[in-house]
Amino acid sequence: MERNVWRKAEASAGNGGGCVEVMITGNAVKVRDTKDEGAGPVHLYTHAEWSAFLDGVKKGEFDL
């Protein structure tokens, strides 16, 4: 994945702005709300934290 570029899932197109953007950097993963257009808060995670989160998503740990 390209680093230092904000990315949004293609599947989120046309959903009224209800999505997040992710940026992978050399030492962190940044997450922000798309509808804030860059003016809102940015959440920072280590690469290990982000990997653990993605693993949990894949395993269904956050399913309702």
C-alpha positions as a printed NumPy array, in Angstrom:
array([[  0.   ,   0.   ,   0.   ],
       [  1.252,   3.458,  -0.855],
       [  2.28 ,   5.465,   2.199],
       [  1.466,   9.042,   3.18 ],
       [ -1.708,   9.158,   1.076],
       [ -5.252,   9.329,   2.478],
       [ -7.242,   6.349,   1.194],
       [-10.947,   5.542,   1.298],
       [-12.591,   2.244,   0.438],
       [-14.115,   2.179,  -3.036],
       [-17.151,   0.448,  -1.518],
       [-17.935,   3.621,   0.43 ],
       [-18.705,   5.665,  -2.698],
       [-22.209,   7.11 ,  -2.689],
       [-22.989,   6.409,   0.962],
       [-23.477,  10.057,   1.956],
       [-20.06 ,  10.562,   3.541],
       [-20.399,   7.868,   6.208],
       [-16.885,   6.545,   5.946],
       [-13.344,   7.008,   7.159],
       [-10.014,   7.58 ,   5.448],
       [ -6.775,   5.859,   6.41 ],
       [ -3.163,   6.936,   5.902],
       [ -0.252,   4.547,   6.462],
       [  2.978,   6.337,   7.427],
       [  6.401,   5.078,   8.442],
       [  5.564,   4.974,  12.148],
       [  1.778,   5.197,  12.469],
       [ -1.622,   4.627,  10.937],
       [ -3.857,   7.706,  10.828],
       [ -7.654,   7.539,  10.643],
       [-10.073,  10.42 ,  10.067],
       [-13.748,  10.975,   9.265],
       [-14.225,  11.739,   5.58 ],
       [-17.076,  14.197,   6.087],
       [-14.822,  16.49 ,   8.16 ],
       [-12.863,  17.199,   4.948],
       [ -9.55 ,  17.207,   6.821],
       [-10.668,  19.693,   9.494],
       [-11.588,  17.163,  12.197],
       [ -9.539,  15.038,  14.576],
       [ -7.094,  12.398,  13.386],
       [ -6.732,   9.188,  15.383],
       [ -3.231,   7.692,  15.509],
       [ -2.43 ,   3.989,  15.926],
       [  0.78 ,   2.025,  15.869],
       [  1.211,  -0.521,  13.112],
       [  0.766,  -3.297,  15.7  ],
       [ -2.498,  -1.768,  16.981],
       [ -3.835,  -1.384,  13.442],
       [ -2.909,  -4.975,  12.565],
       [ -4.684,  -6.23 ,  15.699],
       [ -7.779,  -4.195,  14.776],
       [ -7.851,  -5.547,  11.216],
       [ -7.375,  -9.086,  12.51 ],
       [-10.353,  -8.606,  14.831],
       [-12.493,  -7.288,  11.964],
       [-11.599, -10.287,   9.804],
       [-12.491, -12.664,  12.647],
       [-15.858, -10.982,  13.219],
       [-15.035,  -9.738,  16.721],
       [-16.904,  -6.472,  16.137],
       [-19.99 ,  -7.877,  14.412],
       [-23.284,  -6.825,  15.981]])
